[in-house]
Amino acid sequence: MPLTRAHLSAISGSTAEGRLCVQTQDHADRSPEVGRFLRGWLRKIQGKLLVIWDGAPLHRAQPITDFLRRGAAH
């Protein structure tokens, strides 16, 4: 069976020092999961976090915009 976004999702982050964190799961990511991943990164690293969005609808969903409005976008 070919892997599609319905079967496997991955989200990752890297620090300037090369520290890598990858989260995979066997179902499509949902916006609350993306928010939890970003909150975890914000707790673990010092300084700013650069997020590169690919334009997927879940990145524009209400839980993500709420997360950014509550101060994560600063």
N, CA, C and O atoms as a Tripos MOL2 file, in Angstrom:
@<TRIPOS>MOLECULE
protein
  296   295    74     0     0
PROTEIN
NO_CHARGES

@<TRIPOS>ATOM
      1 N           0.8460   -1.1730    0.0000 N.3       1 MET1
      2 CA          0.0000    0.0000    0.0000 C.3       1 MET1
      3 C           0.8970    1.2440    0.0000 C.2       1 MET1
      4 O           1.7910    1.3470    0.8400 O.2       1 MET1
      5 N           0.6840    2.1680   -0.9020 N.am      2 PRO2
      6 CA          1.4990    3.3850   -0.9090 C.3       2 PRO2
      7 C           1.1650    4.2670    0.2960 C.2       2 PRO2
      8 O           0.0100    4.3650    0.7110 O.2       2 PRO2
      9 N           2.1920    4.9010    0.8440 N.am      3 LEU3
     10 CA          1.9690    5.8140    1.9550 C.3       3 LEU3
     11 C           1.5040    7.1530    1.4130 C.2       3 LEU3
     12 O           2.1210    7.7160    0.5100 O.2       3 LEU3
     13 N           0.4420    7.6440    1.9550 N.am      4 THR4
     14 CA         -0.0890    8.9500    1.6010 C.3       4 THR4
     15 C          -0.2880    9.7210    2.8900 C.2       4 THR4
     16 O          -0.0540    9.1860    3.9740 O.2       4 THR4
     17 N          -0.7130   10.9630    2.7910 N.am      5 ARG5
     18 CA         -0.9250   11.7360    4.0180 C.3       5 ARG5
     19 C          -2.0530   11.1520    4.8590 C.2       5 ARG5
     20 O          -2.1710   11.4830    6.0390 O.2       5 ARG5
     21 N          -2.8910   10.2850    4.2720 N.am      6 ALA6
     22 CA         -3.9260    9.6120    5.0520 C.3       6 ALA6
     23 C          -3.3430    8.4900    5.8980 C.2       6 ALA6
     24 O          -4.0030    8.0130    6.8210 O.2       6 ALA6
     25 N          -2.1070    8.0530    5.6000 N.am      7 HIS7
     26 CA         -1.5010    6.9360    6.3040 C.3       7 HIS7
     27 C          -0.2970    7.3110    7.1530 C.2       7 HIS7
     28 O           0.0090    6.6230    8.1270 O.2       7 HIS7
     29 N           0.3780    8.3750    6.8060 N.am      8 LEU8
     30 CA          1.5800    8.7620    7.5320 C.3       8 LEU8
     31 C           1.7260   10.2740    7.5110 C.2       8 LEU8
     32 O           1.6110   10.9120    6.4640 O.2       8 LEU8
     33 N           1.9810   10.8290    8.6800 N.am      9 SER9
     34 CA          2.2520   12.2590    8.7780 C.3       9 SER9
     35 C           3.5570   12.4460    9.5270 C.2       9 SER9
     36 O           3.8870   11.6850   10.4370 O.2       9 SER9
     37 N           4.2850   13.4630    9.1340 N.am     10 ALA10
     38 CA          5.5440   13.7820    9.8130 C.3      10 ALA10
     39 C           5.6350   15.2880    9.9810 C.2      10 ALA10
     40 O           5.2650   16.0530    9.0900 O.2      10 ALA10
     41 N           6.1270   15.6910   11.1220 N.am     11 ILE11
     42 CA          6.4020   17.0890   11.3980 C.3      11 ILE11
     43 C           7.7650   17.1130   12.0650 C.2      11 ILE11
     44 O           8.0820   16.2370   12.8690 O.2      11 ILE11
     45 N           8.5670   18.1040   11.7380 N.am     12 SER12
     46 CA          9.9100   18.1200   12.3090 C.3      12 SER12
     47 C          10.3700   19.5460   12.5560 C.2      12 SER12
     48 O           9.7820   20.5090   12.0640 O.2      12 SER12
     49 N          11.4220   19.6470   13.3180 N.am     13 GLY13
     50 CA         12.0410   20.9300   13.6010 C.3      13 GLY13
     51 C          13.5210   20.7370   13.8190 C.2      13 GLY13
     52 O          13.9670   19.6600   14.2170 O.2      13 GLY13
     53 N          14.2720   21.7660   13.5620 N.am     14 SER14
     54 CA         15.7210   21.7180   13.7340 C.3      14 SER14
     55 C          16.1830   23.0200   14.3660 C.2      14 SER14
     56 O          15.6930   24.0970   14.0250 O.2      14 SER14
     57 N          17.1220   22.9130   15.2810 N.am     15 THR15
     58 CA         17.6930   24.1150   15.8790 C.3      15 THR15
     59 C          18.8870   24.5680   15.0500 C.2      15 THR15
     60 O          19.3600   23.8350   14.1810 O.2      15 THR15
     61 N          19.3640   25.7570   15.3150 N.am     16 ALA16
     62 CA         20.5420   26.2850   14.6200 C.3      16 ALA16
     63 C          21.7680   25.4150   14.8960 C.2      16 ALA16
     64 O          22.6950   25.3710   14.0880 O.2      16 ALA16
     65 N          21.7740   24.7280   16.0300 N.am     17 GLU17
     66 CA         22.8920   23.8600   16.3910 C.3      17 GLU17
     67 C          22.7730   22.4720   15.7580 C.2      17 GLU17
     68 O          23.6650   21.6400   15.9230 O.2      17 GLU17
     69 N          21.6900   22.2190   15.0420 N.am     18 GLY18
     70 CA         21.5150   20.9290   14.3810 C.3      18 GLY18
     71 C          20.7070   19.9140   15.1530 C.2      18 GLY18
     72 O          20.6010   18.7630   14.7320 O.2      18 GLY18
     73 N          20.1380   20.3100   16.2660 N.am     19 ARG19
     74 CA         19.2730   19.4100   17.0360 C.3      19 ARG19
     75 C          17.9900   19.1860   16.2470 C.2      19 ARG19
     76 O          17.3660   20.1460   15.7960 O.2      19 ARG19
     77 N          17.5950   17.9390   16.0790 N.am     20 LEU20
     78 CA         16.4430   17.5940   15.2560 C.3      20 LEU20
     79 C          15.3920   16.8810   16.0900 C.2      20 LEU20
     80 O          15.7120   16.0090   16.8980 O.2      20 LEU20
     81 N          14.1600   17.2500   15.8940 N.am     21 CYS21
     82 CA         13.0360   16.5790   16.5320 C.3      21 CYS21
     83 C          12.0410   16.2240   15.4290 C.2      21 CYS21
     84 O          11.6310   17.0890   14.6550 O.2      21 CYS21
     85 N          11.6580   14.9630   15.3620 N.am     22 VAL22
     86 CA         10.7180   14.4940   14.3490 C.3      22 VAL22
     87 C           9.5860   13.7630   15.0520 C.2      22 VAL22
     88 O           9.8050   12.9510   15.9510 O.2      22 VAL22
     89 N           8.3970   14.0670   14.6270 N.am     23 GLN23
     90 CA          7.2180   13.3690   15.1410 C.3      23 GLN23
     91 C           6.5040   12.7420   13.9540 C.2      23 GLN23
     92 O           6.1710   13.4380   12.9950 O.2      23 GLN23
     93 N           6.2670   11.4450   14.0050 N.am     24 THR24
     94 CA          5.5070   10.7690   12.9560 C.3      24 THR24
     95 C           4.3130   10.0800   13.5900 C.2      24 THR24
     96 O           4.3190    9.7380   14.7720 O.2      24 THR24
     97 N           3.3070    9.8900   12.7850 N.am     25 GLN25
     98 CA          2.1160    9.1800   13.2500 C.3      25 GLN25
     99 C           1.4270    8.5350   12.0670 C.2      25 GLN25
    100 O           1.6740    8.8940   10.9160 O.2      25 GLN25
    101 N           0.5620    7.5810   12.3590 N.am     26 ASP26
    102 CA         -0.0710    6.7980   11.2980 C.3      26 ASP26
    103 C          -1.4010    7.3700   10.8210 C.2      26 ASP26
    104 O          -2.2130    6.6620   10.2250 O.2      26 ASP26
    105 N          -1.6120    8.6320   11.0830 N.am     27 HIS27
    106 CA         -2.8250    9.2980   10.5950 C.3      27 HIS27
    107 C          -2.4660   10.7440   10.2410 C.2      27 HIS27
    108 O          -1.4090   11.2470   10.6230 O.2      27 HIS27
    109 N          -3.3430   11.3850    9.5210 N.am     28 ALA28
    110 CA         -3.0920   12.7670    9.1120 C.3      28 ALA28
    111 C          -3.0250   13.6720   10.3410 C.2      28 ALA28
    112 O          -3.8090   13.5330   11.2800 O.2      28 ALA28
    113 N          -2.0670   14.6050   10.3110 N.am     29 ASP29
    114 CA         -1.9780   15.6040   11.3750 C.3      29 ASP29
    115 C          -3.2360   16.4450   11.3980 C.2      29 ASP29
    116 O          -3.8700   16.6920   10.3720 O.2      29 ASP29
    117 N          -3.5740   16.8740   12.5890 N.am     30 ARG30
    118 CA         -4.6660   17.8310   12.7640 C.3      30 ARG30
    119 C          -4.0720   19.0600   13.4440 C.2      30 ARG30
    120 O          -3.0260   18.9800   14.0890 O.2      30 ARG30
    121 N          -4.7390   20.1790   13.2960 N.am     31 SER31
    122 CA         -4.1600   21.4240   13.7980 C.3      31 SER31
    123 C          -3.8630   21.4060   15.2960 C.2      31 SER31
    124 O          -2.8470   21.9790   15.6910 O.2      31 SER31
    125 N          -4.6760   20.7890   16.1610 N.am     32 PRO32
    126 CA         -4.2880   20.7610   17.5770 C.3      32 PRO32
    127 C          -2.9630   20.0240   17.8000 C.2      32 PRO32
    128 O          -2.1940   20.3980   18.6850 O.2      32 PRO32
    129 N          -2.6890   18.9840   17.0080 N.am     33 GLU33
    130 CA         -1.4260   18.2550   17.1350 C.3      33 GLU33
    131 C          -0.2470   19.1230   16.7050 C.2      33 GLU33
    132 O           0.8220   19.0720   17.3130 O.2      33 GLU33
    133 N          -0.4420   19.9030   15.6750 N.am     34 VAL34
    134 CA          0.6040   20.8230   15.2270 C.3      34 VAL34
    135 C           0.8860   21.8550   16.3210 C.2      34 VAL34
    136 O           2.0420   22.1730   16.6000 O.2      34 VAL34
    137 N          -0.1690   22.3700   16.9330 N.am     35 GLY35
    138 CA         -0.0020   23.3170   18.0400 C.3      35 GLY35
    139 C           0.7570   22.7140   19.2040 C.2      35 GLY35
    140 O           1.6160   23.3740   19.7880 O.2      35 GLY35
    141 N           0.4550   21.4690   19.5530 N.am     36 ARG36
    142 CA          1.1730   20.8010   20.6510 C.3      36 ARG36
    143 C           2.6560   20.6260   20.3050 C.2      36 ARG36
    144 O           3.5220   20.8150   21.1590 O.2      36 ARG36
    145 N           2.9400   20.2680   19.0600 N.am     37 PHE37
    146 CA          4.3320   20.1200   18.6360 C.3      37 PHE37
    147 C           5.0720   21.4520   18.7860 C.2      37 PHE37
    148 O           6.1790   21.4920   19.3230 O.2      37 PHE37
    149 N           4.4660   22.5340   18.3140 N.am     38 LEU38
    150 CA          5.1150   23.8520   18.3970 C.3      38 LEU38
    151 C           5.2750   24.3040   19.8430 C.2      38 LEU38
    152 O           6.3170   24.8530   20.2040 O.2      38 LEU38
    153 N           4.2610   24.0840   20.6770 N.am     39 ARG39
    154 CA          4.3830   24.4500   22.0940 C.3      39 ARG39
    155 C           5.5330   23.6830   22.7500 C.2      39 ARG39
    156 O           6.2740   24.2410   23.5600 O.2      39 ARG39
    157 N           5.6770   22.4120   22.4000 N.am     40 GLY40
    158 CA          6.7810   21.6160   22.9350 C.3      40 GLY40
    159 C           8.1260   22.1920   22.5420 C.2      40 GLY40
    160 O           9.0360   22.2580   23.3680 O.2      40 GLY40
    161 N           8.2650   22.6080   21.2950 N.am     41 TRP41
    162 CA          9.5140   23.2220   20.8260 C.3      41 TRP41
    163 C           9.7860   24.5190   21.5690 C.2      41 TRP41
    164 O          10.9200   24.7860   21.9670 O.2      41 TRP41
    165 N           8.7550   25.3190   21.7560 N.am     42 LEU42
    166 CA          8.9480   26.5990   22.4480 C.3      42 LEU42
    167 C           9.4090   26.4000   23.8910 C.2      42 LEU42
    168 O          10.1350   27.2370   24.4270 O.2      42 LEU42
    169 N           8.9970   25.3030   24.5240 N.am     43 ARG43
    170 CA          9.4350   25.0090   25.8900 C.3      43 ARG43
    171 C          10.8790   24.5030   25.9200 C.2      43 ARG43
    172 O          11.5840   24.7110   26.9080 O.2      43 ARG43
    173 N          11.3210   23.8440   24.8550 N.am     44 LYS44
    174 CA         12.6220   23.1740   24.8680 C.3      44 LYS44
    175 C          13.7740   24.0110   24.3400 C.2      44 LYS44
    176 O          14.9270   23.7410   24.6760 O.2      44 LYS44
    177 N          13.5010   25.0070   23.5340 N.am     45 ILE45
    178 CA         14.6000   25.7870   22.9670 C.3      45 ILE45
    179 C          14.5700   27.2030   23.5160 C.2      45 ILE45
    180 O          13.5340   27.6890   23.9690 O.2      45 ILE45
    181 N          15.7030   27.8440   23.4680 N.am     46 GLN46
    182 CA         15.7820   29.2500   23.8440 C.3      46 GLN46
    183 C          15.8520   30.0680   22.5680 C.2      46 GLN46
    184 O          16.4130   29.6220   21.5670 O.2      46 GLN46
    185 N          15.3000   31.2260   22.6020 N.am     47 GLY47
    186 CA         15.3510   32.1010   21.4420 C.3      47 GLY47
    187 C          14.1410   31.9350   20.5470 C.2      47 GLY47
    188 O          13.1030   31.4100   20.9520 O.2      47 GLY47
    189 N          14.3040   32.3920   19.3330 N.am     48 LYS48
    190 CA         13.2040   32.4140   18.3920 C.3      48 LYS48
    191 C          13.0620   31.0980   17.6530 C.2      48 LYS48
    192 O          14.0140   30.3290   17.5190 O.2      48 LYS48
    193 N          11.8690   30.8630   17.1860 N.am     49 LEU49
    194 CA         11.5450   29.6720   16.4170 C.3      49 LEU49
    195 C          11.0620   30.1210   15.0490 C.2      49 LEU49
    196 O          10.1130   30.8980   14.9500 O.2      49 LEU49
    197 N          11.6950   29.6470   14.0100 N.am     50 LEU50
    198 CA         11.2880   29.9570   12.6420 C.3      50 LEU50
    199 C          10.4220   28.8110   12.1460 C.2      50 LEU50
    200 O          10.8600   27.6600   12.1280 O.2      50 LEU50
    201 N           9.2020   29.1180   11.7470 N.am     51 VAL51
    202 CA          8.2660   28.1040   11.2570 C.3      51 VAL51
    203 C           8.0740   28.3180    9.7670 C.2      51 VAL51
    204 O           7.7910   29.4300    9.3200 O.2      51 VAL51
    205 N           8.2270   27.2610    9.0120 N.am     52 ILE52
    206 CA          7.9990   27.3080    7.5680 C.3      52 ILE52
    207 C           6.7520   26.4970    7.2740 C.2      52 ILE52
    208 O           6.7440   25.2740    7.4180 O.2      52 ILE52
    209 N           5.7140   27.1760    6.8660 N.am     53 TRP53
    210 CA          4.4340   26.5400    6.5600 C.3      53 TRP53
    211 C           4.3920   26.1810    5.0790 C.2      53 TRP53
    212 O           4.9540   26.8930    4.2470 O.2      53 TRP53
    213 N           3.7370   25.0950    4.7570 N.am     54 ASP54
    214 CA          3.6020   24.7170    3.3490 C.3      54 ASP54
    215 C           2.2440   25.1150    2.7650 C.2      54 ASP54
    216 O           1.9350   24.7570    1.6290 O.2      54 ASP54
    217 N           1.4490   25.8340    3.5100 N.am     55 GLY55
    218 CA          0.1670   26.3060    2.9980 C.3      55 GLY55
    219 C          -0.9700   25.3160    3.1690 C.2      55 GLY55
    220 O          -2.0740   25.5590    2.6790 O.2      55 GLY55
    221 N          -0.7290   24.2110    3.8490 N.am     56 ALA56
    222 CA         -1.7860   23.2300    4.0730 C.3      56 ALA56
    223 C          -2.9260   23.8640    4.8710 C.2      56 ALA56
    224 O          -2.6750   24.7100    5.7300 O.2      56 ALA56
    225 N          -4.1540   23.4770    4.6080 N.am     57 PRO57
    226 CA         -5.2920   24.0590    5.3320 C.3      57 PRO57
    227 C          -5.1770   23.9210    6.8500 C.2      57 PRO57
    228 O          -5.6260   24.8080    7.5760 O.2      57 PRO57
    229 N          -4.5900   22.8380    7.3440 N.am     58 LEU58
    230 CA         -4.4940   22.6900    8.7940 C.3      58 LEU58
    231 C          -3.6100   23.7560    9.4070 C.2      58 LEU58
    232 O          -3.7560   24.0540   10.5920 O.2      58 LEU58
    233 N          -2.6910   24.3500    8.6390 N.am     59 HIS59
    234 CA         -1.8390   25.4170    9.1610 C.3      59 HIS59
    235 C          -2.5860   26.7400    9.2840 C.2      59 HIS59
    236 O          -2.1300   27.6530    9.9710 O.2      59 HIS59
    237 N          -3.7230   26.8400    8.6240 N.am     60 ARG60
    238 CA         -4.5370   28.0580    8.7040 C.3      60 ARG60
    239 C          -5.7810   27.8530    9.5700 C.2      60 ARG60
    240 O          -6.6240   28.7460    9.6680 O.2      60 ARG60
    241 N          -5.8960   26.7010   10.1860 N.am     61 ALA61
    242 CA         -7.0820   26.3710   10.9820 C.3      61 ALA61
    243 C          -7.1350   27.2140   12.2570 C.2      61 ALA61
    244 O          -6.1240   27.7590   12.7020 O.2      61 ALA61
    245 N          -8.3020   27.3080   12.8180 N.am     62 GLN62
    246 CA         -8.5380   28.1490   13.9880 C.3      62 GLN62
    247 C          -7.6300   27.8200   15.1730 C.2      62 GLN62
    248 O          -7.1210   28.7520   15.7960 O.2      62 GLN62
    249 N          -7.3970   26.5570   15.5200 N.am     63 PRO63
    250 CA         -6.4960   26.3020   16.6480 C.3      63 PRO63
    251 C          -5.0900   26.8730   16.4420 C.2      63 PRO63
    252 O          -4.4620   27.3110   17.4060 O.2      63 PRO63
    253 N          -4.5920   26.8750   15.2200 N.am     64 ILE64
    254 CA         -3.2650   27.4220   14.9520 C.3      64 ILE64
    255 C          -3.2930   28.9420   15.0130 C.2      64 ILE64
    256 O          -2.4060   29.5490   15.6130 O.2      64 ILE64
    257 N          -4.2980   29.5690   14.4010 N.am     65 THR65
    258 CA         -4.3640   31.0380   14.4670 C.3      65 THR65
    259 C          -4.5620   31.4990   15.9040 C.2      65 THR65
    260 O          -4.0090   32.5280   16.2920 O.2      65 THR65
    261 N          -5.3350   30.7710   16.7040 N.am     66 ASP66
    262 CA         -5.4980   31.1180   18.1170 C.3      66 ASP66
    263 C          -4.1620   31.0040   18.8500 C.2      66 ASP66
    264 O          -3.8150   31.8760   19.6460 O.2      66 ASP66
    265 N          -3.4230   29.9450   18.5890 N.am     67 PHE67
    266 CA         -2.1050   29.7270   19.2000 C.3      67 PHE67
    267 C          -1.1720   30.8830   18.8690 C.2      67 PHE67
    268 O          -0.4690   31.3820   19.7480 O.2      67 PHE67
    269 N          -1.1570   31.3090   17.6340 N.am     68 LEU68
    270 CA         -0.2940   32.4140   17.2230 C.3      68 LEU68
    271 C          -0.7300   33.7310   17.8430 C.2      68 LEU68
    272 O           0.1100   34.5340   18.2470 O.2      68 LEU68
    273 N          -2.0350   33.9590   17.9200 N.am     69 ARG69
    274 CA         -2.5520   35.2110   18.5090 C.3      69 ARG69
    275 C          -2.2650   35.2990   20.0020 C.2      69 ARG69
    276 O          -2.1270   36.3990   20.5370 O.2      69 ARG69
    277 N          -2.1730   34.1630   20.6800 N.am     70 ARG70
    278 CA         -1.9120   34.1730   22.1220 C.3      70 ARG70
    279 C          -0.4530   34.4510   22.4540 C.2      70 ARG70
    280 O          -0.0510   34.3250   23.6110 O.2      70 ARG70
    281 N           0.3310   34.8180   21.4820 N.am     71 GLY71
    282 CA          1.6900   35.2310   21.7600 C.3      71 GLY71
    283 C           2.7680   34.3890   21.1190 C.2      71 GLY71
    284 O           3.9390   34.7650   21.1700 O.2      71 GLY71
    285 N           2.4250   33.2740   20.5200 N.am     72 ALA72
    286 CA          3.4510   32.4090   19.9310 C.3      72 ALA72
    287 C           4.0910   33.0600   18.7060 C.2      72 ALA72
    288 O           5.1890   32.6660   18.3140 O.2      72 ALA72
    289 N           3.4400   34.0360   18.0990 N.am     73 ALA73
    290 CA          3.9680   34.6540   16.8830 C.3      73 ALA73
    291 C           4.9660   35.7730   17.1720 C.2      73 ALA73
    292 O           5.5040   36.3720   16.2410 O.2      73 ALA73
    293 N           5.2170   36.0610   18.4340 N.am     74 HIS74
    294 CA          6.1370   37.1640   18.7580 C.3      74 HIS74
    295 C           7.5570   36.7470   18.6380 C.2      74 HIS74
    296 O           8.4590   37.5510   18.8740 O.2      74 HIS74
@<TRIPOS>BOND
     1     1     2 1
     2     2     3 1
     3     3     4 2
     4     3     5 am
     5     5     6 1
     6     6     7 1
     7     7     8 2
     8     7     9 am
     9     9    10 1
    10    10    11 1
    11    11    12 2
    12    11    13 am
    13    13    14 1
    14    14    15 1
    15    15    16 2
    16    15    17 am
    17    17    18 1
    18    18    19 1
    19    19    20 2
    20    19    21 am
    21    21    22 1
    22    22    23 1
    23    23    24 2
    24    23    25 am
    25    25    26 1
    26    26    27 1
    27    27    28 2
    28    27    29 am
    29    29    30 1
    30    30    31 1
    31    31    32 2
    32    31    33 am
    33    33    34 1
    34    34    35 1
    35    35    36 2
    36    35    37 am
    37    37    38 1
    38    38    39 1
    39    39    40 2
    40    39    41 am
    41    41    42 1
    42    42    43 1
    43    43    44 2
    44    43    45 am
    45    45    46 1
    46    46    47 1
    47    47    48 2
    48    47    49 am
    49    49    50 1
    50    50    51 1
    51    51    52 2
    52    51    53 am
    53    53    54 1
    54    54    55 1
    55    55    56 2
    56    55    57 am
    57    57    58 1
    58    58    59 1
    59    59    60 2
    60    59    61 am
    61    61    62 1
    62    62    63 1
    63    63    64 2
    64    63    65 am
    65    65    66 1
    66    66    67 1
    67    67    68 2
    68    67    69 am
    69    69    70 1
    70    70    71 1
    71    71    72 2
    72    71    73 am
    73    73    74 1
    74    74    75 1
    75    75    76 2
    76    75    77 am
    77    77    78 1
    78    78    79 1
    79    79    80 2
    80    79    81 am
    81    81    82 1
    82    82    83 1
    83    83    84 2
    84    83    85 am
    85    85    86 1
    86    86    87 1
    87    87    88 2
    88    87    89 am
    89    89    90 1
    90    90    91 1
    91    91    92 2
    92    91    93 am
    93    93    94 1
    94    94    95 1
    95    95    96 2
    96    95    97 am
    97    97    98 1
    98    98    99 1
    99    99   100 2
   100    99   101 am
   101   101   102 1
   102   102   103 1
   103   103   104 2
   104   103   105 am
   105   105   106 1
   106   106   107 1
   107   107   108 2
   108   107   109 am
   109   109   110 1
   110   110   111 1
   111   111   112 2
   112   111   113 am
   113   113   114 1
   114   114   115 1
   115   115   116 2
   116   115   117 am
   117   117   118 1
   118   118   119 1
   119   119   120 2
   120   119   121 am
   121   121   122 1
   122   122   123 1
   123   123   124 2
   124   123   125 am
   125   125   126 1
   126   126   127 1
   127   127   128 2
   128   127   129 am
   129   129   130 1
   130   130   131 1
   131   131   132 2
   132   131   133 am
   133   133   134 1
   134   134   135 1
   135   135   136 2
   136   135   137 am
   137   137   138 1
   138   138   139 1
   139   139   140 2
   140   139   141 am
   141   141   142 1
   142   142   143 1
   143   143   144 2
   144   143   145 am
   145   145   146 1
   146   146   147 1
   147   147   148 2
   148   147   149 am
   149   149   150 1
   150   150   151 1
   151   151   152 2
   152   151   153 am
   153   153   154 1
   154   154   155 1
   155   155   156 2
   156   155   157 am
   157   157   158 1
   158   158   159 1
   159   159   160 2
   160   159   161 am
   161   161   162 1
   162   162   163 1
   163   163   164 2
   164   163   165 am
   165   165   166 1
   166   166   167 1
   167   167   168 2
   168   167   169 am
   169   169   170 1
   170   170   171 1
   171   171   172 2
   172   171   173 am
   173   173   174 1
   174   174   175 1
   175   175   176 2
   176   175   177 am
   177   177   178 1
   178   178   179 1
   179   179   180 2
   180   179   181 am
   181   181   182 1
   182   182   183 1
   183   183   184 2
   184   183   185 am
   185   185   186 1
   186   186   187 1
   187   187   188 2
   188   187   189 am
   189   189   190 1
   190   190   191 1
   191   191   192 2
   192   191   193 am
   193   193   194 1
   194   194   195 1
   195   195   196 2
   196   195   197 am
   197   197   198 1
   198   198   199 1
   199   199   200 2
   200   199   201 am
   201   201   202 1
   202   202   203 1
   203   203   204 2
   204   203   205 am
   205   205   206 1
   206   206   207 1
   207   207   208 2
   208   207   209 am
   209   209   210 1
   210   210   211 1
   211   211   212 2
   212   211   213 am
   213   213   214 1
   214   214   215 1
   215   215   216 2
   216   215   217 am
   217   217   218 1
   218   218   219 1
   219   219   220 2
   220   219   221 am
   221   221   222 1
   222   222   223 1
   223   223   224 2
   224   223   225 am
   225   225   226 1
   226   226   227 1
   227   227   228 2
   228   227   229 am
   229   229   230 1
   230   230   231 1
   231   231   232 2
   232   231   233 am
   233   233   234 1
   234   234   235 1
   235   235   236 2
   236   235   237 am
   237   237   238 1
   238   238   239 1
   239   239   240 2
   240   239   241 am
   241   241   242 1
   242   242   243 1
   243   243   244 2
   244   243   245 am
   245   245   246 1
   246   246   247 1
   247   247   248 2
   248   247   249 am
   249   249   250 1
   250   250   251 1
   251   251   252 2
   252   251   253 am
   253   253   254 1
   254   254   255 1
   255   255   256 2
   256   255   257 am
   257   257   258 1
   258   258   259 1
   259   259   260 2
   260   259   261 am
   261   261   262 1
   262   262   263 1
   263   263   264 2
   264   263   265 am
   265   265   266 1
   266   266   267 1
   267   267   268 2
   268   267   269 am
   269   269   270 1
   270   270   271 1
   271   271   272 2
   272   271   273 am
   273   273   274 1
   274   274   275 1
   275   275   276 2
   276   275   277 am
   277   277   278 1
   278   278   279 1
   279   279   280 2
   280   279   281 am
   281   281   282 1
   282   282   283 1
   283   283   284 2
   284   283   285 am
   285   285   286 1
   286   286   287 1
   287   287   288 2
   288   287   289 am
   289   289   290 1
   290   290   291 1
   291   291   292 2
   292   291   293 am
   293   293   294 1
   294   294   295 1
   295   295   296 2
@<TRIPOS>SUBSTRUCTURE
     1 MET1         2 RESIDUE 1 A MET
     2 PRO2         6 RESIDUE 1 A PRO
     3 LEU3        10 RESIDUE 1 A LEU
     4 THR4        14 RESIDUE 1 A THR
     5 ARG5        18 RESIDUE 1 A ARG
     6 ALA6        22 RESIDUE 1 A ALA
     7 HIS7        26 RESIDUE 1 A HIS
     8 LEU8        30 RESIDUE 1 A LEU
     9 SER9        34 RESIDUE 1 A SER
    10 ALA10       38 RESIDUE 1 A ALA
    11 ILE11       42 RESIDUE 1 A ILE
    12 SER12       46 RESIDUE 1 A SER
    13 GLY13       50 RESIDUE 1 A GLY
    14 SER14       54 RESIDUE 1 A SER
    15 THR15       58 RESIDUE 1 A THR
    16 ALA16       62 RESIDUE 1 A ALA
    17 GLU17       66 RESIDUE 1 A GLU
    18 GLY18       70 RESIDUE 1 A GLY
    19 ARG19       74 RESIDUE 1 A ARG
    20 LEU20       78 RESIDUE 1 A LEU
    21 CYS21       82 RESIDUE 1 A CYS
    22 VAL22       86 RESIDUE 1 A VAL
    23 GLN23       90 RESIDUE 1 A GLN
    24 THR24       94 RESIDUE 1 A THR
    25 GLN25       98 RESIDUE 1 A GLN
    26 ASP26      102 RESIDUE 1 A ASP
    27 HIS27      106 RESIDUE 1 A HIS
    28 ALA28      110 RESIDUE 1 A ALA
    29 ASP29      114 RESIDUE 1 A ASP
    30 ARG30      118 RESIDUE 1 A ARG
    31 SER31      122 RESIDUE 1 A SER
    32 PRO32      126 RESIDUE 1 A PRO
    33 GLU33      130 RESIDUE 1 A GLU
    34 VAL34      134 RESIDUE 1 A VAL
    35 GLY35      138 RESIDUE 1 A GLY
    36 ARG36      142 RESIDUE 1 A ARG
    37 PHE37      146 RESIDUE 1 A PHE
    38 LEU38      150 RESIDUE 1 A LEU
    39 ARG39      154 RESIDUE 1 A ARG
    40 GLY40      158 RESIDUE 1 A GLY
    41 TRP41      162 RESIDUE 1 A TRP
    42 LEU42      166 RESIDUE 1 A LEU
    43 ARG43      170 RESIDUE 1 A ARG
    44 LYS44      174 RESIDUE 1 A LYS
    45 ILE45      178 RESIDUE 1 A ILE
    46 GLN46      182 RESIDUE 1 A GLN
    47 GLY47      186 RESIDUE 1 A GLY
    48 LYS48      190 RESIDUE 1 A LYS
    49 LEU49      194 RESIDUE 1 A LEU
    50 LEU50      198 RESIDUE 1 A LEU
    51 VAL51      202 RESIDUE 1 A VAL
    52 ILE52      206 RESIDUE 1 A ILE
    53 TRP53      210 RESIDUE 1 A TRP
    54 ASP54      214 RESIDUE 1 A ASP
    55 GLY55      218 RESIDUE 1 A GLY
    56 ALA56      222 RESIDUE 1 A ALA
    57 PRO57      226 RESIDUE 1 A PRO
    58 LEU58      230 RESIDUE 1 A LEU
    59 HIS59      234 RESIDUE 1 A HIS
    60 ARG60      238 RESIDUE 1 A ARG
    61 ALA61      242 RESIDUE 1 A ALA
    62 GLN62      246 RESIDUE 1 A GLN
    63 PRO63      250 RESIDUE 1 A PRO
    64 ILE64      254 RESIDUE 1 A ILE
    65 THR65      258 RESIDUE 1 A THR
    66 ASP66      262 RESIDUE 1 A ASP
    67 PHE67      266 RESIDUE 1 A PHE
    68 LEU68      270 RESIDUE 1 A LEU
    69 ARG69      274 RESIDUE 1 A ARG
    70 ARG70      278 RESIDUE 1 A ARG
    71 GLY71      282 RESIDUE 1 A GLY
    72 ALA72      286 RESIDUE 1 A ALA
    73 ALA73      290 RESIDUE 1 A ALA
    74 HIS74      294 RESIDUE 1 A HIS
